[in-house]
Amino acid sequence: MAIKIRIPNSTTGTSSGKGLLPRDPVVRAGLIVFLTLAVVFTSVFSYYYLKYDHIIDQKFKGQVFSNSAKIYAIPETVQVGEKIEAREIAARLRRAGYAERDGQSFMGSYHLLNNTIEIKPGPDSYHSPEPATIRVRGGKVEGIKGQSGELAAYELEPQMITALFDAEQRSKRQLVKYDEIPKVLVDAVLAIEDRRFFQHGGVNFMRLAEAAWIDLTHQRHEQGGSTITMQLSRAFFLTPEKTVKRKIAEMLIAMELEQKFTKQQIFEFYANRVDVGQRGSFTISGFAAASQAYFNKDLKDITLPEAALIAGLVQAPSYLSPYRHPERALDRRNVVLDSMVETHAATKADVEKAKATPLKLAPPNVEASDAPYFVDLVRDTVIGKLNERELNDQSYRIYTTLDPELQKIAAQAVETGMKLVDDQITKLRTRRVKVGKKKFETKVLPGPQAQLALIAMDPHTGEVLALVGGRNYGLSQLNHASARRPTGSIFKPFVYAAALNTAIDGTPPVFTPASMVDDQPTTFSYGDQIYEPRNYKEEYHGQVTLRYALAMSLNNATVKLAEEVGYNKVADLAKAAGITSVKPTPAMALGAYDATPLDMAAAYTLFANNGVPRSARWWIRA
């Protein structure tokens, strides 16, 4: 049987070019489109991959976060016989950065044993590393023992007030390493933000699909699908706009970050970068800054409910602000706690106990804890002597004169006092206005808001212990404590001091507190000018003693006394006290010339130091 075999002409097939593609035109067109799209996609992907690879390398090749100088308060001293409990000393040490166990903090450690506390300063301590043991009995310090023997007093570690802010972004940040972040906070963040963080490669596709389905079925954005790595990508490299292009870029950068860094490094970047609220005019950046801002404690010391609150704020820091919206913040905290039960990061019993804990926040008054006007004053002074970049890059530690407890009292006094002032101003501006026939309405006339400055100074050293430069730092950063204005009646004591000096130097006429001065409407001449002061409510008292005239702040009597003493003598005394703007004129006696409240506070130290003034000082060393 003959078998015929047909062998195709290979030359003809090759020359026609049809052997590489299917004969079906539809399939052929589809394949061409697919290959074209694949080439385009590969090209575009490669372009953006290399682009973001370069951007990431540039961002992370050096220092990721800029360092910041830190500002510390004046050291607190514990003395033998002082009324204080050992646990209060321990609390002060914790606020200063000490740990309960050796080696946990470079600042130092302490051990609390019944009524005795052992203090061991670390290598980063303000003090020389000399340990001490403080014994407390019956609420009093019974004794203090150092290496050299019994001590009369012991200086505790200064508390950190704040870190100097990023001048461009007005954010405050305290950098921490992954190992310094307490496990309870890591668990809380992962439970609510990214449960598969340690398993996925930067993008959780299952979660993205779930979020997309929920958004599609509910016709609105209800659930996010971003992982922690994606959130970090957005924070470092992208804008907050919600577009498909940005989401794809976010995913691409996230996958690249996962290839370049370990999970621990990525979480550390996130923990230092994420925004968790606003305090005054500053953004709170990072978990360590949040712990200080919301709880006034070191990150390592936060509790389960506190960790859950911080983790919850990441979603919407402003909307969930525990100061403005405590109910929302509490609900969100409890959602985080329930999530921690689901991920087995906390037991049901611990979570129920944490849920029963109320929000225990640091005072909302930023002036009380951060002393922002004082910090600005220190910052402006220091950068006048040191380069700002060097100051931050080398993490300078700036020790100041601020007393934290006195600062809290000052802030509370301002808050209480200004309420009374506002009430009085409202009463003065309230008018009954006629709005129709026999119809009247009570209206409050518009006007500027009252401002203030408060300075607490040690008159013997000139150290500024507390300072409030305005009623609301968040609304205005103008420091009224260092702003020049006419001194007004607080200048009058210098007129009387110059008068009493005549009894010391013997220059006639000699004045004493019992000397008489005329308090009548008077026209005073100086050169070719005249000056006609008036008393309050046009009330005059005739002949009065200097003591009475000063106590009643009588204008005419004060100018008359300045004239009798000599305008030059009054001006010389004022200039010696630091009020350099004064000129020897009648108006000088009533405070017509400018000075800052800080100048005046320093000038008044003259009265507490036998005529020797002390210059104001607010920083000790850097």
Beta strands, then each sheet from edge to edge (+ up, - down):
strand 1: 70-72
strand 2: 77-79
strand 3: 108-113
strand 4: 116-121
strand 5: 132-137
strand 6: 140-146
strand 7: 149-151
strand 8: 153-155
strand 9: 160-163
strand 10: 171-173
strand 11: 275-279
strand 12: 282-285
strand 13: 397-400
strand 14: 430-436
strand 15: 439-444
strand 16: 454-457
strand 17: 464-468
strand 18: 485-486
strand 19: 516-519
strand 20: 524-526
strand 21: 529-531
strand 22: 542-545
strand 23: 594-595
strand 24: 619-621
sheet 1: 9+ 1- 13- 24+
sheet 2: 2+ 8-
sheet 3: 3+ 4- 5+ 6- 7+
sheet 4: 10+ 12+ 11-
sheet 5: 14+ 15-
sheet 6: 16+ 17-
sheet 7: 18+ 23-
sheet 8: 19+ 22-
sheet 9: 20+ 21-
end
